[in-house]
Amino acid sequence: MKRINVSLVILMSLGTVECATNFSDFQVILEPMWENLQDDSQRAKEFGGKWILLGSITFKKKSKEDIRLQNMCLKWNGQHIKHLNASLYRKSLDKKFLPIEENLICDSCWNKKTQTLVLNFNKKHRLGAVDVFYLVLTVPHNVEKKLRDGAFTIEEECLPEQFKPCARHDELTLAVHIPPEPLPDATNQQHLVY
């Protein structure tokens, strides 16, 4: 009876090590950017707001396992937003990013009630060793400050099973939190009197 208990403990320990190894094989990295993709105010009016590159979402995996991503849900944490449009693009590692149809993964749906940005992919995306996605928002002037003061969190249940521990281990949050422009420092200004 003692031998069975000892071997069971050893097997449980090995299982824990295996899970830890598997966890390190999968990563989700979020990087905020807040980059205006157009300088033309006429186009901003045409599209209903500025095109802002909010940030990147990178999936890394060491496993050769076939994993497909079919959607992402980003929960808004901040002031209430009535409506928001976004698009998710694929970013080639060896090319400059262009928000063009060829790179478009999907457009979003905004759930006003749950304050969630839902990205249902046009087709399932097979994840490679490194996949980078860029989230581009159409930001109306009256929503810009709200977005700068809040954050989006990827909801765990939308992630492939292998990446769910990433959400449990770290909160997958994309936050910009750009501080307002600083006022000129009066102490550095010298006033000369002649």
VEXRO-330092 format. One record per atom (N, C-alpha, C, CB): residue number from 1; x, y, z. Coordinates in steps of 0.001 Angstrom, whole numbers, plus 500000, padded with zeros to 6 digits. Glycine has a CB too. Layout:
seq / xx / yy / zz
NUM / X / Y / Z
...
end
This chain:
seq / xx / yy / zz
1 / 500819 / 498817 / 500000
1 / 500000 / 500000 / 500000
1 / 500870 / 501256 / 500000
1 / 499064 / 499993 / 501199
2 / 501983 / 501262 / 500719
2 / 502864 / 502413 / 500766
2 / 503505 / 502656 / 499416
2 / 503931 / 502225 / 501829
3 / 503826 / 501606 / 498667
3 / 504459 / 501751 / 497352
3 / 503519 / 502465 / 496385
3 / 504862 / 500369 / 496786
4 / 502262 / 502148 / 496437
4 / 501277 / 502754 / 495542
4 / 501172 / 504249 / 495832
4 / 499892 / 502069 / 495699
5 / 501139 / 504607 / 497112
5 / 501051 / 506024 / 497479
5 / 502278 / 506803 / 497018
5 / 500884 / 506170 / 498989
6 / 503447 / 506231 / 497189
6 / 504680 / 506900 / 496784
6 / 504700 / 507085 / 495275
6 / 505913 / 506102 / 497244
7 / 504343 / 506065 / 494508
7 / 504363 / 506179 / 493048
7 / 503306 / 507171 / 492562
7 / 504135 / 504802 / 492398
8 / 502194 / 507253 / 493268
8 / 501147 / 508208 / 492895
8 / 501653 / 509640 / 493097
8 / 499856 / 507964 / 493729
9 / 502373 / 509889 / 494180
9 / 502940 / 511214 / 494436
9 / 503965 / 511556 / 493367
9 / 503585 / 511275 / 495839
10 / 504799 / 510614 / 492985
10 / 505800 / 510847 / 491939
10 / 505114 / 511175 / 490625
10 / 506717 / 509616 / 491772
11 / 504082 / 510435 / 490266
11 / 503354 / 510697 / 489022
11 / 502684 / 512069 / 489060
11 / 502302 / 509604 / 488774
12 / 502138 / 512435 / 490196
12 / 501500 / 513749 / 490302
12 / 502545 / 514848 / 490164
12 / 500748 / 513888 / 491646
13 / 503721 / 514650 / 490725
13 / 504791 / 515637 / 490609
13 / 505240 / 515773 / 489164
13 / 505979 / 515254 / 491497
14 / 505388 / 514667 / 488461
14 / 505776 / 514711 / 487054
14 / 504722 / 515436 / 486223
14 / 505993 / 513292 / 486512
15 / 503477 / 515203 / 486540
15 / 502390 / 515879 / 485828
15 / 502451 / 517381 / 486022
15 / 501040 / 515354 / 486294
16 / 502810 / 517832 / 487211
16 / 502930 / 519263 / 487495
16 / 504071 / 519873 / 486698
16 / 503147 / 519501 / 488996
17 / 505196 / 519186 / 486622
17 / 506336 / 519671 / 485852
17 / 505948 / 519771 / 484373
17 / 507566 / 518737 / 486038
18 / 505242 / 518776 / 483857
18 / 504831 / 518774 / 482461
18 / 503921 / 519955 / 482166
18 / 504129 / 517464 / 482112
19 / 502984 / 520271 / 483055
19 / 502094 / 521412 / 482861
19 / 502885 / 522707 / 482848
19 / 501022 / 521457 / 483956
20 / 503877 / 522812 / 483744
20 / 504679 / 524027 / 483791
20 / 505455 / 524196 / 482496
20 / 505636 / 524000 / 484988
21 / 506000 / 523110 / 481963
21 / 506720 / 523165 / 480698
21 / 505781 / 523583 / 479583
21 / 507365 / 521811 / 480376
22 / 504591 / 522999 / 479543
22 / 503634 / 523361 / 478504
22 / 503214 / 524814 / 478609
22 / 502417 / 522468 / 478579
23 / 503060 / 525319 / 479820
23 / 502653 / 526711 / 480002
23 / 503688 / 527641 / 479382
23 / 502463 / 527036 / 481501
24 / 504966 / 527343 / 479574
24 / 506021 / 528206 / 479031
24 / 506130 / 528080 / 477513
24 / 507366 / 527866 / 479674
25 / 505503 / 527078 / 476935
25 / 505517 / 526911 / 475475
25 / 504545 / 527849 / 474776
25 / 505184 / 525477 / 475110
26 / 503672 / 528510 / 475526
26 / 502648 / 529376 / 474940
26 / 502673 / 530744 / 475616
26 / 501245 / 528734 / 475070
27 / 502658 / 531794 / 474794
27 / 502670 / 533155 / 475324
27 / 501699 / 534029 / 474536
27 / 504096 / 533749 / 475276
28 / 501097 / 534974 / 475247
28 / 500317 / 536035 / 474616
28 / 500927 / 537334 / 475127
28 / 498751 / 535929 / 474949
29 / 501366 / 538173 / 474203
29 / 502030 / 539429 / 474558
29 / 501229 / 540580 / 473966
29 / 503512 / 539458 / 474047
30 / 500866 / 541528 / 474806
30 / 500118 / 542705 / 474354
30 / 501007 / 543931 / 474497
30 / 498791 / 542881 / 475163
31 / 501062 / 544726 / 473449
31 / 501897 / 545924 / 473462
31 / 501080 / 547127 / 473001
31 / 503145 / 545735 / 472563
32 / 500876 / 548107 / 473879
32 / 500120 / 549303 / 473483
32 / 500946 / 550179 / 472547
32 / 499693 / 550113 / 474725
33 / 500243 / 550894 / 471646
33 / 500955 / 551755 / 470702
33 / 500345 / 553149 / 470592
33 / 500976 / 551109 / 469340
34 / 499071 / 553258 / 470352
34 / 498350 / 554509 / 470110
34 / 499046 / 555334 / 469026
34 / 498237 / 555327 / 471413
35 / 498882 / 554881 / 467803
35 / 499480 / 555560 / 466653
35 / 498378 / 555950 / 465681
35 / 500539 / 554657 / 465952
36 / 498319 / 557244 / 465334
36 / 497343 / 557733 / 464372
36 / 497801 / 557295 / 462987
36 / 497183 / 559293 / 464456
37 / 496977 / 556501 / 462301
37 / 497362 / 555966 / 460995
37 / 497007 / 556889 / 459835
37 / 496708 / 554634 / 460785
38 / 496328 / 557986 / 460118
38 / 495996 / 558940 / 459058
38 / 496079 / 560353 / 459606
38 / 494584 / 558664 / 458479
39 / 496630 / 561219 / 458803
39 / 496751 / 562615 / 459222
39 / 495695 / 563496 / 458571
39 / 498136 / 563144 / 458890
40 / 494903 / 562916 / 457713
40 / 493920 / 563665 / 456935
40 / 492617 / 563797 / 457721
40 / 493663 / 562980 / 455575
41 / 492269 / 565031 / 458126
41 / 491044 / 565238 / 458903
41 / 489790 / 564975 / 458069
41 / 491008 / 566662 / 459457
42 / 489880 / 565158 / 456750
42 / 488739 / 564875 / 455876
42 / 488412 / 563378 / 455899
42 / 489033 / 565343 / 454426
43 / 489436 / 562546 / 455850
43 / 489223 / 561095 / 455904
43 / 488682 / 560677 / 457259
43 / 490528 / 560346 / 455608
44 / 489116 / 561346 / 458326
44 / 488597 / 561049 / 459669
44 / 487097 / 561310 / 459703
44 / 489323 / 561902 / 460751
45 / 486659 / 562390 / 459077
45 / 485221 / 562679 / 459015
45 / 484499 / 561607 / 458197
45 / 484972 / 564083 / 458402
46 / 485104 / 561201 / 457098
46 / 484511 / 560189 / 456215
46 / 484327 / 558850 / 456931
46 / 485384 / 559996 / 454973
47 / 485322 / 558463 / 457739
47 / 485272 / 557177 / 458433
47 / 484607 / 557257 / 459806
47 / 486664 / 556632 / 458585
48 / 484291 / 558445 / 460284
48 / 483642 / 558586 / 461580
48 / 484604 / 558720 / 462736
48 / 482759 / 557431 / 461820
49 / 485866 / 558967 / 462452
49 / 486870 / 559146 / 463491
49 / 488259 / 558838 / 462979
49 / 486556 / 558273 / 464683
50 / 489244 / 559058 / 463845
50 / 490637 / 558755 / 463484
50 / 490837 / 557240 / 463441
50 / 491630 / 559410 / 464497
51 / 491737 / 556810 / 462573
51 / 492161 / 555408 / 462598
51 / 493349 / 555336 / 463531
51 / 492522 / 554864 / 461156
52 / 493151 / 554668 / 464667
52 / 494206 / 554579 / 465680
52 / 494661 / 553125 / 465828
52 / 493710 / 555136 / 467045
53 / 495964 / 552927 / 465649
53 / 496551 / 551620 / 465939
53 / 496696 / 551564 / 467450
53 / 497947 / 551400 / 465196
54 / 495808 / 550804 / 468096
54 / 495777 / 550739 / 469559
54 / 496938 / 549927 / 470111
54 / 494460 / 550141 / 470034
55 / 497264 / 548829 / 469429
55 / 498353 / 547999 / 469919
55 / 498438 / 546677 / 469199
55 / 498200 / 547760 / 471384
56 / 499389 / 545877 / 469621
56 / 499589 / 544560 / 469014
56 / 499263 / 543456 / 470002
56 / 501029 / 544410 / 468514
57 / 498826 / 542338 / 469438
57 / 498558 / 541125 / 470211
57 / 499380 / 540021 / 469546
57 / 496993 / 540766 / 470257
58 / 500350 / 539503 / 470270
58 / 501257 / 538509 / 469711
58 / 501044 / 537157 / 470391
58 / 502721 / 538964 / 469864
59 / 500880 / 536124 / 469581
59 / 500786 / 534752 / 470066
59 / 502080 / 534048 / 469699
59 / 499540 / 534007 / 469465
60 / 502728 / 533440 / 470717
60 / 503953 / 532672 / 470480
60 / 503733 / 531257 / 470988
60 / 505191 / 533334 / 471179
61 / 504221 / 530295 / 470198
61 / 504139 / 528904 / 470654
61 / 505375 / 528145 / 470204
61 / 502858 / 528218 / 470118
62 / 505868 / 527299 / 471105
62 / 507002 / 526450 / 470785
62 / 506530 / 525099 / 470271
62 / 507898 / 526271 / 472008
63 / 505299 / 524778 / 470568
63 / 504713 / 523495 / 470190
63 / 504414 / 523461 / 468691
63 / 503429 / 523231 / 470998
64 / 504485 / 522276 / 468111
64 / 504120 / 522106 / 466701
64 / 502649 / 521742 / 466553
64 / 504992 / 521029 / 466049
65 / 501958 / 521771 / 467671
65 / 500533 / 521455 / 467719
65 / 499737 / 522379 / 466783
65 / 500009 / 521575 / 469167
66 / 498753 / 521818 / 466099
66 / 497887 / 522598 / 465207
66 / 496851 / 523337 / 466055
66 / 497185 / 521675 / 464143
67 / 497016 / 524660 / 466159
67 / 496107 / 525478 / 466960
67 / 495517 / 526546 / 466054
67 / 496842 / 526122 / 468190
68 / 494203 / 526676 / 466134
68 / 493517 / 527667 / 465302
68 / 492762 / 528649 / 466182
68 / 492551 / 526982 / 464312
69 / 492819 / 529885 / 465756
69 / 492158 / 530976 / 466458
69 / 490972 / 531402 / 465610
69 / 493137 / 532177 / 466726
70 / 489778 / 531442 / 466199
70 / 488602 / 531818 / 465414
70 / 487924 / 533082 / 465901
70 / 487617 / 530704 / 465421
71 / 488264 / 533540 / 467118
71 / 487713 / 534802 / 467608
71 / 488519 / 535299 / 468801
71 / 486230 / 534636 / 467992
72 / 488283 / 536559 / 469111
72 / 488845 / 537158 / 470314
72 / 487797 / 538112 / 470867
72 / 490207 / 537900 / 470020
73 / 487687 / 538146 / 472172
73 / 486774 / 539076 / 472827
73 / 487606 / 539929 / 473771
73 / 485621 / 538323 / 473593
74 / 487469 / 541240 / 473616
74 / 488217 / 542182 / 474438
74 / 487241 / 542976 / 475281
74 / 489087 / 543122 / 473568
75 / 487280 / 542745 / 476575
75 / 486386 / 543405 / 477534
75 / 486931 / 544788 / 477845
75 / 486237 / 542566 / 478842
76 / 486058 / 545791 / 477716
76 / 486443 / 547168 / 477997
76 / 486363 / 547447 / 479487
76 / 485555 / 548147 / 477224
77 / 487395 / 548055 / 480039
77 / 487451 / 548474 / 481436
77 / 487688 / 549974 / 481450
77 / 488573 / 547709 / 482230
78 / 486613 / 550714 / 481622
78 / 486719 / 552165 / 481607
78 / 485326 / 552775 / 481545
78 / 487580 / 552645 / 480417
79 / 485277 / 554069 / 481196
79 / 483997 / 554752 / 481083
79 / 483143 / 554100 / 480003
79 / 484204 / 556242 / 480777
80 / 481834 / 554138 / 480192
80 / 480889 / 553513 / 479256
80 / 481051 / 554095 / 477851
80 / 479436 / 553705 / 479746
81 / 481081 / 553205 / 476863
81 / 481174 / 553591 / 475459
81 / 479937 / 553059 / 474751
81 / 482490 / 553047 / 474795
82 / 479244 / 553941 / 474033
82 / 478012 / 553542 / 473336
82 / 478292 / 552704 / 472102
82 / 477215 / 554768 / 472941
83 / 479304 / 553092 / 471335
83 / 479594 / 552369 / 470101
83 / 481082 / 552491 / 469772
83 / 478728 / 552908 / 468930
84 / 481642 / 551422 / 469238
84 / 483048 / 551421 / 468877
84 / 483255 / 550487 / 467694
84 / 483931 / 551000 / 470076
85 / 484010 / 550939 / 466710
85 / 484367 / 550115 / 465551
85 / 485848 / 549795 / 465612
85 / 484014 / 550833 / 464216
86 / 486178 / 548568 / 465252
86 / 487576 / 548153 / 465234
86 / 487778 / 547119 / 464137
86 / 488008 / 547586 / 466611
87 / 489029 / 546965 / 463746
87 / 489419 / 545927 / 462795
87 / 490687 / 545273 / 463310
87 / 489628 / 546511 / 461359
88 / 490799 / 543984 / 463056
88 / 491993 / 543238 / 463444
88 / 492741 / 542869 / 462174
88 / 491630 / 541960 / 464281
89 / 494032 / 543183 / 462162
89 / 494873 / 542913 / 460993
89 / 496009 / 541979 / 461370
89 / 495432 / 544224 / 460403
90 / 496457 / 541218 / 460393
90 / 497645 / 540378 / 460543
90 / 498848 / 541256 / 460210
90 / 497584 / 539091 / 459612
91 / 499905 / 541146 / 461005
91 / 501136 / 541901 / 460755
91 / 502219 / 540916 / 460354
91 / 501569 / 542732 / 462013
92 / 502720 / 541068 / 459136
92 / 503845 / 540237 / 458693
92 / 505098 / 540705 / 459412
92 / 504033 / 540305 / 457140
93 / 505884 / 539752 / 459890
93 / 507077 / 540091 / 460661
93 / 508123 / 540806 / 459820
93 / 507677 / 538843 / 461262
94 / 508144 / 540539 / 458521
94 / 509184 / 541095 / 457660
94 / 508734 / 542307 / 456839
94 / 509677 / 540032 / 456735
95 / 507530 / 542820 / 457097
95 / 507015 / 543944 / 456317
95 / 506492 / 545031 / 457231
95 / 505912 / 543481 / 455364
96 / 506474 / 546256 / 456698
96 / 505873 / 547381 / 457409
96 / 504363 / 547150 / 457452
96 / 506225 / 548756 / 456719
97 / 503720 / 547536 / 458559
97 / 502284 / 547325 / 458699
97 / 501492 / 548261 / 457799
97 / 501862 / 547517 / 460145
98 / 500537 / 547686 / 457093
98 / 499586 / 548450 / 456289
98 / 498189 / 547938 / 456586
98 / 499908 / 548342 / 454767
99 / 497260 / 548838 / 456971
99 / 495878 / 548395 / 457239
99 / 495097 / 548256 / 455926
99 / 495156 / 549398 / 458190
100 / 495439 / 547208 / 455177
100 / 494812 / 546974 / 453875
100 / 494018 / 545670 / 453899
100 / 495879 / 546933 / 452754
101 / 493133 / 545514 / 452938
101 / 492242 / 544350 / 452852
101 / 493012 / 543027 / 452915
101 / 491429 / 544410 / 451560
102 / 494148 / 542975 / 452265
102 / 494968 / 541756 / 452225
102 / 495375 / 541285 / 453627
102 / 496221 / 541997 / 451381
103 / 495547 / 542223 / 454564
103 / 495962 / 541895 / 455932
103 / 494804 / 541807 / 456919
103 / 496942 / 542919 / 456419
104 / 493591 / 542124 / 456473
104 / 492430 / 542146 / 457368
104 / 492033 / 540735 / 457815
104 / 491243 / 542826 / 456675
105 / 491927 / 540559 / 459112
105 / 491442 / 539300 / 459687
105 / 489932 / 539397 / 459873
105 / 492152 / 538985 / 461049
106 / 489468 / 540519 / 460447
106 / 488032 / 540712 / 460638
106 / 487737 / 542117 / 461138
106 / 487475 / 539676 / 461618
107 / 486485 / 542500 / 461006
107 / 485971 / 543712 / 461630
107 / 485270 / 543283 / 462911
107 / 484997 / 544502 / 460668
108 / 485052 / 544229 / 463787
108 / 484495 / 543893 / 465103
108 / 483003 / 544143 / 465183
108 / 485194 / 544684 / 466179
109 / 482426 / 543625 / 466247
109 / 481070 / 543961 / 466685
109 / 481238 / 544496 / 468102
109 / 480068 / 542701 / 466624
110 / 480509 / 545561 / 468436
110 / 480582 / 546137 / 469771
110 / 479342 / 545749 / 470553
110 / 480730 / 547673 / 469708
111 / 479530 / 545089 / 471689
111 / 478422 / 544752 / 472559
111 / 478317 / 545854 / 473606
111 / 478615 / 543342 / 473220
112 / 477353 / 546746 / 473412
112 / 477184 / 547908 / 474288
112 / 476847 / 547481 / 475715
112 / 476085 / 548830 / 473744
113 / 476062 / 546430 / 475851
113 / 475622 / 545984 / 477177
113 / 476794 / 545445 / 478009
113 / 474538 / 544902 / 477037
114 / 477607 / 544578 / 477407
114 / 478720 / 543978 / 478149
114 / 480027 / 544749 / 477988
114 / 478922 / 542551 / 477701
115 / 480004 / 545812 / 477143
115 / 481199 / 546615 / 476871
115 / 482345 / 545718 / 476393
115 / 481623 / 547405 / 478136
116 / 482026 / 544943 / 475356
116 / 482992 / 543987 / 474816
116 / 483147 / 544172 / 473320
116 / 482565 / 542552 / 475127
117 / 484387 / 544168 / 472883
117 / 484717 / 544212 / 471470
117 / 484856 / 542757 / 471011
117 / 486040 / 545051 / 471199
118 / 483971 / 542327 / 470121
118 / 483960 / 540930 / 469665
118 / 484563 / 540866 / 468277
118 / 482514 / 540341 / 469665
119 / 485605 / 540069 / 468136
119 / 486297 / 539900 / 466863
119 / 486109 / 538469 / 466387
119 / 487806 / 540248 / 466993
120 / 485129 / 538261 / 465512
120 / 484885 / 536939 / 464923
120 / 485630 / 536865 / 463599
120 / 483350 / 536672 / 464720
121 / 486628 / 535998 / 463536
121 / 487483 / 535918 / 462362
121 / 486682 / 535499 / 461135
121 / 488632 / 534940 / 462605
122 / 487047 / 536071 / 459978
122 / 486398 / 535713 / 458712
122 / 486617 / 534227 / 458410
122 / 486944 / 536590 / 457549
123 / 487788 / 533709 / 458777
123 / 488069 / 532270 / 458703
123 / 489056 / 531945 / 459815
123 / 488642 / 531855 / 457285
124 / 489059 / 530682 / 460257
124 / 489960 / 530284 / 461341
124 / 491403 / 530566 / 460929
124 / 489774 / 528777 / 461697
125 / 492156 / 531096 / 461879
125 / 493552 / 531432 / 461617
125 / 494448 / 530391 / 462289
125 / 493887 / 532868 / 462128
126 / 495270 / 529731 / 461507
126 / 496201 / 528740 / 462033
126 / 497411 / 529464 / 462609
126 / 496631 / 527727 / 460928
127 / 497668 / 529239 / 463886
127 / 498770 / 529915 / 464558
127 / 500095 / 529219 / 464266
127 / 498522 / 529969 / 466065
128 / 501081 / 530018 / 463891
128 / 502435 / 529522 / 463684
128 / 503257 / 529737 / 464941
128 / 503097 / 530215 / 462479
129 / 504563 / 529758 / 464781
129 / 505448 / 529957 / 465930
129 / 505248 / 531352 / 466530
129 / 506923 / 529760 / 465514
130 / 505075 / 532359 / 465669
130 / 504826 / 533730 / 466119
130 / 503789 / 534352 / 465191
130 / 506149 / 534580 / 466137
131 / 502703 / 534822 / 465746
131 / 501663 / 535522 / 464989
131 / 501388 / 536856 / 465660
131 / 500359 / 534670 / 464891
132 / 501458 / 537922 / 464877
132 / 501232 / 539265 / 465404
132 / 499981 / 539835 / 464755
132 / 502463 / 540189 / 465150
133 / 499090 / 540341 / 465599
133 / 497870 / 540989 / 465133
133 / 497894 / 542438 / 465597
133 / 496596 / 540250 / 465656
134 / 497391 / 543338 / 464747
134 / 497281 / 544745 / 465106
134 / 495808 / 545100 / 465227
134 / 497991 / 545654 / 464060
135 / 495461 / 545756 / 466324
135 / 494092 / 546188 / 466565
135 / 493976 / 547666 / 466214
135 / 493672 / 545931 / 468042
136 / 493138 / 547965 / 465216
136 / 492945 / 549331 / 464749
136 / 491519 / 549761 / 465086
136 / 493220 / 549448 / 463215
137 / 491402 / 550884 / 465780
137 / 490101 / 551414 / 466174
137 / 489756 / 552639 / 465334
137 / 490089 / 551768 / 467674
138 / 488475 / 552801 / 465048
138 / 487975 / 554052 / 464486
138 / 487496 / 554852 / 465687
138 / 486812 / 553822 / 463403
139 / 488220 / 555924 / 465998
139 / 488010 / 556641 / 467248
139 / 487367 / 558008 / 467003
139 / 489335 / 556807 / 467990
140 / 486072 / 558132 / 467304
140 / 485438 / 559447 / 467233
140 / 486057 / 560373 / 468289
140 / 483896 / 559329 / 467438
141 / 486038 / 561653 / 468006
141 / 486654 / 562634 / 468901
141 / 486127 / 562514 / 470334
141 / 486407 / 564046 / 468376
142 / 484812 / 562300 / 470500
142 / 484219 / 562255 / 471838
142 / 484556 / 560977 / 472615
142 / 482725 / 562389 / 471728
143 / 485193 / 560000 / 471982
143 / 485528 / 558734 / 472654
143 / 487028 / 558642 / 472955
143 / 485093 / 557537 / 471784
144 / 487810 / 559495 / 472329
144 / 489268 / 559390 / 472440
144 / 489767 / 559431 / 473884
144 / 489916 / 560504 / 471658
145 / 489311 / 560387 / 474673
145 / 489766 / 560491 / 476067
145 / 489392 / 559251 / 476871
145 / 489171 / 561737 / 476730
146 / 488184 / 558735 / 476649
146 / 487762 / 557521 / 477361
146 / 488715 / 556368 / 477067
146 / 486320 / 557132 / 476967
147 / 489083 / 556212 / 475789
147 / 489980 / 555123 / 475404
147 / 491368 / 555286 / 476008
147 / 490086 / 555043 / 473893
148 / 491834 / 556518 / 476086
148 / 493162 / 556765 / 476649
148 / 493202 / 556478 / 478152
148 / 493584 / 558209 / 476385
149 / 492041 / 556564 / 478806
149 / 491986 / 556367 / 480258
149 / 491604 / 554950 / 480677
149 / 491011 / 557331 / 480855
150 / 491251 / 554089 / 479734
150 / 490801 / 552740 / 480079
150 / 491718 / 551667 / 479517
150 / 489391 / 552518 / 479576
151 / 491196 / 550438 / 479451
151 / 491989 / 549310 / 478971
151 / 491072 / 548198 / 478461
151 / 492911 / 548778 / 480089
152 / 491600 / 547400 / 477559
152 / 490919 / 546203 / 477080
152 / 491611 / 544980 / 477672
152 / 490911 / 546143 / 475520
153 / 490822 / 543987 / 478062
153 / 491361 / 542728 / 478575
153 / 490839 / 541588 / 477715
153 / 490978 / 542515 / 480070
154 / 491741 / 540722 / 477257
154 / 491312 / 539567 / 476468
154 / 490606 / 538584 / 477389
154 / 492523 / 538887 / 475753
155 / 489415 / 538162 / 476985
155 / 488661 / 537214 / 477793
155 / 489197 / 535800 / 477577
155 / 487159 / 537282 / 477453
156 / 489455 / 535137 / 478677
156 / 490060 / 533802 / 478669
156 / 489277 / 532796 / 477832
156 / 490180 / 533290 / 480079
157 / 487936 / 532822 / 477955
157 / 487127 / 531801 / 477278
157 / 487215 / 531856 / 475757
157 / 485694 / 531942 / 477690
158 / 487704 / 532955 / 475195
158 / 487839 / 533062 / 473739
158 / 489181 / 532549 / 473230
158 / 487658 / 534499 / 473311
159 / 490106 / 532284 / 474131
159 / 491431 / 531819 / 473733
159 / 491432 / 530318 / 473473
159 / 492461 / 532166 / 474806
160 / 492304 / 529840 / 472570
160 / 492466 / 528389 / 472427
160 / 492914 / 527793 / 473763
160 / 493496 / 528050 / 471302
161 / 492555 / 526571 / 474007
161 / 492803 / 525898 / 475286
161 / 494257 / 526037 / 475748
161 / 492441 / 524423 / 475171
162 / 495204 / 525903 / 474831
162 / 496625 / 525947 / 475183
162 / 497055 / 527324 / 475691
162 / 497468 / 525560 / 473980
163 / 496345 / 528378 / 475300
163 / 496706 / 529739 / 475703
163 / 495924 / 530239 / 476915
163 / 496489 / 530680 / 474552
164 / 494932 / 529497 / 477361
164 / 494129 / 529932 / 478511
164 / 494951 / 530114 / 479788
164 / 493025 / 528931 / 478768
165 / 495954 / 529277 / 480064
165 / 496764 / 529521 / 481267
165 / 497459 / 530891 / 481244
165 / 497812 / 528421 / 481416
166 / 497716 / 531422 / 480067
166 / 498322 / 532763 / 479979
166 / 497403 / 533792 / 480613
166 / 498616 / 533145 / 478504
167 / 496110 / 533671 / 480360
167 / 495129 / 534609 / 480925
167 / 494950 / 534388 / 482422
167 / 493777 / 534465 / 480213
168 / 495122 / 533141 / 482871
168 / 494990 / 532859 / 484301
168 / 496218 / 533355 / 485066
168 / 494790 / 531348 / 484536
169 / 497372 / 533240 / 484440
169 / 498638 / 533611 / 485073
169 / 498824 / 535126 / 485092
169 / 499811 / 532947 / 484345
170 / 498559 / 535790 / 483982
170 / 498698 / 537246 / 483865
170 / 497423 / 537805 / 483260
170 / 499942 / 537634 / 482999
171 / 497019 / 538970 / 483720
171 / 495858 / 539613 / 483112
171 / 496313 / 540151 / 481757
171 / 495269 / 540765 / 484035
172 / 495664 / 539706 / 480702
172 / 496045 / 540099 / 479351
172 / 495374 / 541425 / 479005
172 / 495661 / 539000 / 478323
173 / 496025 / 542510 / 479394
173 / 495433 / 543840 / 479276
173 / 496206 / 544698 / 478292
173 / 495382 / 544523 / 480635
174 / 495436 / 545374 / 477455
174 / 495984 / 546324 / 476500
174 / 495515 / 547706 / 476930
174 / 495540 / 545993 / 475024
175 / 496420 / 548466 / 477559
175 / 496078 / 549789 / 478100
175 / 497046 / 550809 / 477550
175 / 496106 / 549793 / 479655
176 / 496514 / 551949 / 477202
176 / 497366 / 552998 / 476660
176 / 497780 / 553963 / 477763
176 / 496645 / 553751 / 475530
177 / 496816 / 554501 / 478499
177 / 497065 / 555436 / 479604
177 / 498116 / 556488 / 479254
177 / 497505 / 554671 / 480842
178 / 497834 / 557243 / 478217
178 / 498750 / 558303 / 477807
178 / 498520 / 559509 / 478712
178 / 498546 / 558681 / 476299
179 / 499557 / 559968 / 479384
179 / 499371 / 561132 / 480254
179 / 499138 / 562375 / 479405
179 / 500597 / 561331 / 481185
180 / 498427 / 563362 / 479946
180 / 498204 / 564591 / 479192
180 / 499535 / 565297 / 478940
180 / 497228 / 565525 / 479945
181 / 499547 / 566161 / 477930
181 / 500759 / 566925 / 477615
181 / 501176 / 567711 / 478851
181 / 500527 / 567882 / 476397
182 / 502459 / 567643 / 479240
182 / 502898 / 568390 / 480416
182 / 502929 / 569891 / 480118
182 / 504289 / 567905 / 480876
183 / 502643 / 570666 / 481127
183 / 502743 / 572109 / 481008
183 / 504214 / 572494 / 481054
183 / 501938 / 572824 / 482131
184 / 504581 / 573580 / 480404
184 / 505991 / 573998 / 480474
184 / 506398 / 574207 / 481930
184 / 506226 / 575302 / 479655
185 / 507566 / 573764 / 482255
185 / 508072 / 573863 / 483619
185 / 508577 / 575285 / 483857
185 / 509201 / 572820 / 483875
186 / 507905 / 576002 / 484726
186 / 508254 / 577407 / 485001
186 / 509628 / 577542 / 485640
186 / 507208 / 578041 / 485908
187 / 510078 / 576520 / 486340
187 / 511384 / 576613 / 487012
187 / 512519 / 576608 / 486010
187 / 511564 / 575461 / 488000
188 / 512309 / 576028 / 484830
188 / 513353 / 575974 / 483819
188 / 513383 / 577213 / 482946
188 / 513172 / 574760 / 482962
189 / 512387 / 578039 / 483021
189 / 512333 / 579237 / 482209
189 / 513012 / 580378 / 482965
189 / 510868 / 579598 / 481848
190 / 513896 / 581048 / 482277
190 / 514566 / 582182 / 482889
190 / 514013 / 583461 / 482300
190 / 516090 / 582102 / 482690
191 / 513774 / 584408 / 483150
191 / 513280 / 585701 / 482705
191 / 514440 / 586688 / 482830
191 / 512021 / 586167 / 483542
192 / 514806 / 587226 / 481725
192 / 515891 / 588218 / 481742
192 / 515291 / 589607 / 481831
192 / 516794 / 588092 / 480480
193 / 515820 / 590417 / 482714
193 / 515364 / 591795 / 482872
193 / 516534 / 592701 / 482510
193 / 514847 / 592077 / 484337
194 / 516302 / 593593 / 481590
194 / 517354 / 594525 / 481185
194 / 517102 / 595871 / 481761
194 / 517457 / 594621 / 479683
end
